[in-house]
Amino acid sequence: MAQTSHPLAAPKTQTQTEADLPWLVVVMNDPVNLMDYVVMVFRRVFGYDLAKARKHMLEVHEEGRSVLWSGSREQAEAYVYQLQEWQLSAKLQRDSGE
């Protein structure tokens, strides 16, 4: 029986490589929400314990932003939507891999 040859897999294009990178859920600082409220939201949305939620809240407060989660685009979009529903300034950002 003759073997059939399989075509070589096409090399990844830059677009495919970029799509494979994780997506980040980033929360930006705002002058509206109280610190305790932000901690509560992080705990409810991500299931963070108090220490981790406070760490991210302080990072937002002191550095102006915090990366809360990294992973698939679909899940990242869902998290951003939930955070925005809680009136937090959240955005989706592609991980640069750096």
Backbone as CSV, one residue per row, in Angstrom:
resi,resn,N_x,N_y,N_z,CA_x,CA_y,CA_z,C_x,C_y,C_z
1,MET,0.852,-1.167,0.000,0.000,0.000,0.000,0.898,1.230,0.000
2,ALA,0.629,2.168,-0.846,1.430,3.385,-0.962,1.047,4.358,0.137
3,GLN,2.073,5.005,0.682,1.812,6.013,1.710,1.508,7.338,1.037
4,THR,0.569,8.031,1.587,0.276,9.360,1.058,1.082,10.369,1.847
5,SER,1.573,11.343,1.167,2.354,12.370,1.859,1.409,13.412,2.437
6,HIS,1.773,13.912,3.591,0.980,14.956,4.240,1.637,16.289,3.951
7,PRO,0.848,17.249,3.579,1.453,18.568,3.335,2.050,19.105,4.631
8,LEU,3.115,19.833,4.486,3.739,20.440,5.654,2.819,21.489,6.243
9,ALA,2.836,21.586,7.518,2.030,22.615,8.183,2.588,23.978,7.807
10,ALA,1.707,24.883,7.522,2.140,26.237,7.179,2.730,26.905,8.405
11,PRO,3.800,27.674,8.237,4.369,28.363,9.393,3.379,29.382,9.948
12,LYS,3.497,29.619,11.226,2.612,30.604,11.857,2.895,31.987,11.302
13,THR,1.837,32.679,11.043,1.989,34.068,10.621,2.031,34.932,11.865
14,GLN,2.407,36.170,11.691,2.462,37.073,12.847,1.081,37.209,13.469
15,THR,0.038,37.248,12.638,-1.316,37.385,13.155,-1.688,36.187,14.018
16,GLN,-1.343,34.978,13.572,-1.641,33.799,14.365,-0.863,33.824,15.677
17,THR,0.401,34.218,15.623,1.227,34.277,16.821,0.650,35.276,17.812
18,GLU,0.245,36.448,17.329,-0.333,37.460,18.207,-1.643,36.971,18.812
19,ALA,-2.430,36.224,18.038,-3.703,35.715,18.543,-3.471,34.696,19.647
20,ASP,-2.327,34.003,19.595,-2.007,33.014,20.609,-1.593,33.648,21.937
21,LEU,-1.169,34.906,21.911,-0.746,35.568,23.136,-1.937,35.751,24.064
22,PRO,-1.695,35.725,25.348,-2.808,35.943,26.279,-3.331,37.384,26.207
23,TRP,-4.549,37.525,26.647,-5.177,38.840,26.749,-5.219,39.221,28.220
24,LEU,-5.067,40.499,28.474,-5.013,41.004,29.842,-6.291,41.752,30.188
25,VAL,-6.711,41.609,31.420,-7.802,42.406,31.976,-7.123,43.450,32.858
26,VAL,-7.270,44.712,32.462,-6.594,45.812,33.144,-7.640,46.745,33.737
27,VAL,-7.464,47.084,35.009,-8.335,48.062,35.654,-7.531,49.338,35.849
28,MET,-8.146,50.448,35.475,-7.521,51.761,35.587,-8.081,52.487,36.807
29,ASN,-7.269,53.363,37.355,-7.701,54.156,38.500,-8.793,55.137,38.079
30,ASP,-9.695,55.414,38.986,-10.720,56.441,38.760,-10.964,57.174,40.067
31,PRO,-11.443,58.395,39.993,-11.645,59.186,41.209,-12.996,58.931,41.881
32,VAL,-13.753,57.976,41.389,-15.124,57.798,41.841,-15.286,56.697,42.886
33,ASN,-14.725,55.522,42.621,-14.990,54.356,43.464,-14.117,54.315,44.714
34,LEU,-14.728,53.956,45.817,-14.018,53.830,47.089,-13.171,52.551,47.090
35,MET,-12.090,52.573,47.842,-11.170,51.441,47.885,-11.858,50.156,48.343
36,ASP,-12.681,50.233,49.380,-13.376,49.041,49.876,-14.313,48.463,48.817
37,TYR,-14.925,49.333,48.047,-15.814,48.886,46.977,-15.017,48.123,45.918
38,VAL,-13.873,48.661,45.522,-13.032,48.022,44.508,-12.575,46.644,44.990
39,VAL,-12.179,46.552,46.245,-11.779,45.264,46.821,-12.939,44.277,46.747
40,MET,-14.129,44.722,47.111,-15.311,43.857,47.078,-15.573,43.364,45.650
41,VAL,-15.459,44.235,44.669,-15.693,43.846,43.273,-14.663,42.805,42.827
42,PHE,-13.400,43.029,43.128,-12.354,42.072,42.745,-12.624,40.705,43.366
43,ARG,-13.095,40.692,44.603,-13.389,39.424,45.279,-14.574,38.718,44.621
44,ARG,-15.596,39.472,44.264,-16.786,38.862,43.664,-16.541,38.395,42.229
45,VAL,-15.874,39.218,41.434,-15.685,38.888,40.022,-14.636,37.784,39.841
46,PHE,-13.518,37.886,40.551,-12.411,36.953,40.345,-12.284,35.892,41.435
47,GLY,-13.038,36.047,42.529,-12.930,35.109,43.624,-11.639,35.260,44.421
48,TYR,-11.023,36.447,44.328,-9.776,36.691,45.053,-10.029,36.708,46.555
49,ASP,-9.027,36.274,47.311,-9.124,36.426,48.753,-8.858,37.901,49.088
50,LEU,-9.075,38.252,50.341,-8.971,39.651,50.740,-7.581,40.225,50.458
51,ALA,-6.532,39.490,50.768,-5.166,39.992,50.583,-4.865,40.270,49.105
52,LYS,-5.264,39.350,48.227,-4.989,39.539,46.792,-5.823,40.694,46.230
53,ALA,-7.064,40.785,46.639,-7.922,41.879,46.167,-7.369,43.225,46.622
54,ARG,-6.909,43.311,47.883,-6.327,44.560,48.395,-5.027,44.907,47.655
55,LYS,-4.212,43.904,47.358,-2.960,44.124,46.630,-3.247,44.783,45.278
56,HIS,-4.227,44.236,44.551,-4.570,44.802,43.243,-5.205,46.191,43.379
57,MET,-6.035,46.379,44.387,-6.652,47.687,44.606,-5.573,48.735,44.864
58,LEU,-4.591,48.400,45.708,-3.513,49.348,46.006,-2.651,49.626,44.777
59,GLU,-2.457,48.616,43.954,-1.710,48.804,42.710,-2.448,49.782,41.795
60,VAL,-3.751,49.632,41.695,-4.554,50.563,40.897,-4.425,51.974,41.476
61,HIS,-4.558,52.073,42.773,-4.527,53.375,43.444,-3.165,54.058,43.314
62,GLU,-2.087,53.304,43.509,-0.748,53.890,43.537,-0.091,53.996,42.160
63,GLU,-0.362,53.027,41.284,0.301,53.016,39.980,-0.623,53.404,38.834
64,GLY,-1.913,53.543,39.137,-2.859,53.968,38.114,-3.505,52.838,37.336
65,ARG,-3.006,51.604,37.523,-3.576,50.460,36.810,-3.087,49.172,37.450
66,SER,-3.817,48.101,37.171,-3.402,46.785,37.635,-3.904,45.740,36.642
67,VAL,-3.040,44.780,36.327,-3.441,43.652,35.496,-4.029,42.605,36.443
68,LEU,-5.319,42.333,36.274,-6.031,41.443,37.189,-6.073,40.001,36.723
69,TRP,-5.964,39.793,35.418,-6.129,38.445,34.899,-5.497,38.370,33.527
70,SER,-5.053,37.183,33.129,-4.455,36.946,31.825,-4.940,35.606,31.309
71,GLY,-5.335,35.566,30.037,-5.793,34.307,29.467,-6.463,34.499,28.128
72,SER,-7.431,33.656,27.832,-8.099,33.675,26.531,-8.877,34.977,26.325
73,ARG,-8.985,35.362,25.080,-9.691,36.608,24.768,-11.155,36.541,25.208
74,GLU,-11.795,35.433,24.962,-13.218,35.316,25.295,-13.461,35.516,26.792
75,GLN,-12.662,34.861,27.632,-12.825,35.010,29.080,-12.440,36.417,29.527
76,ALA,-11.383,36.976,28.928,-10.961,38.335,29.274,-12.070,39.334,28.958
77,GLU,-12.721,39.169,27.807,-13.831,40.059,27.446,-14.958,39.960,28.468
78,ALA,-15.232,38.743,28.925,-16.295,38.549,29.918,-15.945,39.247,31.230
79,TYR,-14.694,39.141,31.659,-14.276,39.811,32.891,-14.360,41.339,32.743
80,VAL,-13.901,41.869,31.619,-13.967,43.318,31.399,-15.418,43.783,31.455
81,TYR,-16.304,43.048,30.823,-17.718,43.391,30.840,-18.255,43.413,32.272
82,GLN,-17.924,42.384,33.055,-18.403,42.327,34.439,-17.876,43.510,35.248
83,LEU,-16.601,43.822,35.097,-16.024,44.953,35.841,-16.687,46.265,35.447
84,GLN,-16.969,46.424,34.166,-17.640,47.640,33.713,-19.067,47.709,34.240
85,GLU,-19.714,46.566,34.385,-21.050,46.530,34.978,-21.011,47.013,36.430
86,TRP,-19.889,46.794,37.113,-19.695,47.270,38.487,-19.179,48.713,38.492
87,GLN,-19.140,49.351,37.330,-18.740,50.754,37.176,-17.234,50.985,37.388
88,LEU,-16.416,49.951,37.158,-14.964,50.140,37.216,-14.449,50.410,35.808
89,SER,-13.369,51.147,35.734,-12.746,51.459,34.455,-11.824,50.298,34.084
90,ALA,-12.322,49.387,33.231,-11.573,48.190,32.857,-11.428,48.131,31.344
91,LYS,-10.322,47.530,30.920,-10.119,47.385,29.479,-9.433,46.063,29.178
92,LEU,-9.586,45.654,27.938,-8.955,44.460,27.412,-7.697,44.893,26.688
93,GLN,-6.610,44.169,26.915,-5.346,44.543,26.284,-4.593,43.287,25.895
94,ARG,-4.028,43.269,24.701,-3.233,42.118,24.267,-1.912,42.128,25.015
95,ASP,-1.498,40.976,25.512,-0.234,40.843,26.199,0.880,40.935,25.161
96,SER,1.827,41.812,25.392,2.911,41.981,24.431,3.943,40.866,24.557
97,GLY,3.833,40.057,25.584,4.748,38.956,25.777,6.061,39.370,26.412
98,GLU,6.158,40.597,26.848,7.401,41.095,27.445,7.438,40.895,28.928
